Amino acid sequence: MNSQAAAGGVLTIDLGALADNWRNLKARLKPGAELASVVKADGYGLGSEQVAAALAKAGCSSFFVARLDEGIRLRKALCKGERIFVLDGVLGGTASEFFHHDLIPVLNEPGQIKEWTAKADGKAKAALHVDTGMNRLGLSLAEFEALAPALDGAGLCLLMSHLACAEERENPKNAQQLERFNQMRRLLPPLPASLSNSSGVFLGADYHFDLVRAGVALYGVNPTPGQPNPMAQVVQLQGKIVQVRDVDLPETVGYGATHKVAGRVRIATVAVGYADGWPRSLSNRGFGVLNGVRVPLVGRVSMDLITFDVTGVPEGTVHPGAFVTLLGEGALVDEAADAAGTIGYEILTNLGPRYFRRFVGG
Ligand SMILES: *Cc1c(COP(=O)(O)O)cnc(C)c1O
């Protein structure tokens, strides 16, 4: 049995579009700036090993993950001397793992710096995270001022911070963080610097520094919300129709009887549910595309199934085994996210393990 036939949904990941997105972003950077790829959370849910290999082939030589475990797995997939930064940094007792797997910790707080300088003794590289207004990870200005004179032994290769509102071009917080970052940079001898995520690319060259850490835009999510998406769509998700039925007044569809049919309609039941990461908040709000026709998701999203009103689709084309496109064919990740009351990041990272995954364009 081929697993495409056995699965309820097919997730197609276009590695060619991913590589195009990397080149697109890279071309927008100021000359000499490096474009690193953020492949945390299994490459935003798409498969970090395949994604990172495709990006490395496109020319990317620095990668960021969140967890040490993700870094260890990624090192096995790359193993060619690409730099792998671990955003969590060196949590207690893990320094030797960084040496062993050739990973670079992002040191976030004084305890991590202490641990690293004691264990690495200047022989291994680390990045330093300073906080410029996010108040999540990184040294505060006061901590940084106190520690800056003693950072010689940390083997620093990058000074970084993170923007809180980069996707809001007009937000004054961006300029405030930029200024604080420049102020903090001056407290250390010259060191390569990094401030921006995907959206930061579009804030202008002042935000690019030596390295940009792009994540979501590589995967096709719009880094400039409210404006046309400059990125190519990477993900296509298709759900398989399990059953088609005609329903007439006064019937209802799904749990809670939340959808009352308005007359005689045709309902297609598709083998994707919230257990596959298709948000329950899309109940009576989502849509799919069937043979080029947009079809509304009606009734509640259940664990394994969703139901579409396919009355508007030419007969004959709607049958068990046919696919309803949930992402792709003009159905954008951002659009599904908006309808679900979330962001594209969450739609992608929730894409579940039950899909048959297909990588194309690699
Ligand atoms: C996740 C993350 C990124 C990537 O952000 P995108 O908005 O996906 O481009 C960059 N830097 C840090 C510190 C992150 O945590």
The ligand as an SDF file (V2000), in Angstrom:
LIG
                    3D

 15 15  0  0  0  0  0  0  0  0999 V2000
   11.9700   32.7020   15.2020 C   0  0  0  0  0  0  0  0  0  0  0  0
   13.0390   33.7250   15.2390 C   0  0  0  0  0  0  0  0  0  0  0  0
   13.4720   34.3400   14.0520 C   0  0  0  0  0  0  0  0  0  0  0  0
   12.7650   34.1620   12.7250 C   0  0  0  0  0  0  0  0  0  0  0  0
   11.6330   35.0160   12.6830 O   0  0  0  0  0  0  0  0  0  0  0  0
   10.6830   35.0920   11.4050 P   0  0  0  0  0  0  0  0  0  0  0  0
    9.6880   36.1210   11.7840 O   0  0  0  0  0  0  0  0  0  0  0  0
   10.0840   33.7390   11.2510 O   0  0  0  0  0  0  0  0  0  0  0  0
   11.5190   35.4720   10.2410 O   0  0  0  0  0  0  0  0  0  0  0  0
   14.5700   35.1880   14.1170 C   0  0  0  0  0  0  0  0  0  0  0  0
   15.1960   35.4180   15.2970 N   0  0  0  0  0  0  0  0  0  0  0  0
   14.7940   34.8610   16.4580 C   0  0  0  0  0  0  0  0  0  0  0  0
   15.5000   35.1760   17.7100 C   0  0  0  0  0  0  0  0  0  0  0  0
   13.6860   34.0110   16.4620 C   0  0  0  0  0  0  0  0  0  0  0  0
   13.2690   33.4830   17.6330 O   0  0  0  0  0  0  0  0  0  0  0  0
  1  2  1  0
  2  3  1  0
  2 14  2  0
  3  4  1  0
  3 10  2  0
  4  5  1  0
  5  6  1  0
  6  7  2  0
  6  8  1  0
  6  9  1  0
 10 11  1  0
 11 12  2  0
 12 13  1  0
 12 14  1  0
 14 15  1  0
M  END
$$$$
